């Protein structure tokens, strides 16, 4: 007996072939990534913070803005997400998440990222 979450089982990685469900899910995710990166035109310019704000982060996860961006991109391209993937949603979610993460953070002003799309 013991705490399975904290006990060594002698393995450092998963083994076995991916299930059919996970391969199907990955295919759907690739299609969503293709929509964003290959079938969308234009440019995006984004900054983590506005003038007189600090772009904060920590040693474990890096900058809150880029961490929020990757989280938003992951959600937008998830096979569970039903909406059509789009950059507006990724960026809006990024800004909201970064502001939330820095809102009550000691030593950092809340970040209100900015972006322009053309």
C-alpha positions in Angstrom: 0.0 0.0 0.0 0.9 3.6 -0.2 0.3 6.8 -2.0 0.3 5.8 -5.7 0.8 9.4 -6.8 4.1 9.7 -4.8 5.5 6.1 -5.1 8.0 5.1 -7.7 6.8 2.4 -10.1 10.2 2.1 -11.8 9.2 3.9 -15.0 10.0 7.3 -16.3 7.8 7.4 -19.3 4.5 6.0 -20.7 4.7 2.9 -22.8 2.5 1.2 -25.3 0.9 2.3 -28.6 -1.4 5.2 -28.7 -5.1 4.2 -28.7 -7.2 4.8 -31.8 -9.1 7.5 -29.9 -5.9 9.4 -29.1 -4.8 9.2 -32.8 -8.2 10.4 -33.9 -8.0 13.3 -31.5 -4.5 14.2 -32.6 -5.6 14.3 -36.2 -8.4 16.6 -35.3 -6.0 18.8 -33.5 -3.6 18.9 -36.5 -6.5 20.0 -38.7 -7.3 22.9 -36.2 -3.6 23.9 -36.2 -3.6 23.8 -40.0 -6.6 26.2 -40.1 -4.8 28.7 -37.8 -1.3 28.6 -39.3 -1.8 27.6 -42.9 -5.2 28.8 -43.9 -5.1 32.3 -42.3 -3.5 35.3 -43.8 -2.2 38.5 -42.1 0.1 39.6 -39.4 -0.2 39.9 -35.6 1.8 42.2 -33.5 1.4 41.6 -29.7 3.0 42.9 -26.5 2.7 41.5 -23.0 2.0 44.8 -21.3 1.0 48.4 -22.1 3.3 51.4 -21.4 4.1 51.9 -17.7 3.2 48.2 -16.9 5.6 45.4 -16.2 5.6 42.2 -18.1 6.0 39.7 -15.3 6.9 36.0 -15.1 8.5 33.5 -12.8 11.4 31.1 -12.9 9.2 27.9 -13.3 6.9 28.9 -16.2 8.5 32.0 -17.7 6.5 35.0 -18.7 2.8 35.1 -17.9 1.9 36.4 -21.3 3.7 33.7 -23.3 2.4 31.1 -20.9 -1.1 32.4 -21.4 -0.6 32.5 -25.1 0.3 28.8 -25.3 -2.6 27.9 -23.0 -5.0 29.8 -25.2 -3.5 28.2 -28.4 -3.9 24.8 -26.8 -7.5 25.4 -25.9 -8.4 26.8 -29.3 -6.9 23.8 -31.1 -8.3 21.2 -28.7 -10.5 18.6 -30.4 -13.0 19.2 -27.6 -13.4 22.9 -28.5 -16.4 23.2 -30.8 -15.9 26.7 -32.3 -13.9 27.2 -35.5 -10.3 28.1 -34.5 -9.4 31.8 -35.0 -6.6 34.1 -33.9 -9.0 36.7 -32.4 -10.2 34.1 -29.8 -6.6 33.0 -29.1 -5.4 36.6 -28.5 -8.5 37.6 -26.5 -8.1 34.6 -24.2 -4.3 35.3 -23.9 -4.9 38.9 -22.8 -7.6 37.8 -20.3 -5.5 35.1 -18.8 -2.3 37.2 -18.5 -4.3 40.0 -16.8 -5.9 37.5 -14.4 -2.6 35.9 -13.5 -1.0 39.3 -12.7 -4.0 41.1 -11.2 -3.0 40.5 -7.5 0.6 39.6 -7.9 2.9 41.2 -5.5 5.6 43.3 -7.2 3.9 43.4 -10.5 1.2 45.6 -12.0 -1.6 43.8 -13.7 -0.7 43.3 -17.4 -3.1 44.5 -20.0 -1.5 43.1 -23.2 -2.1 44.8 -26.5 -2.3 43.4 -30.0 -3.0 44.4 -33.6 -4.0 42.1 -36.4 -3.8 43.0 -40.1 
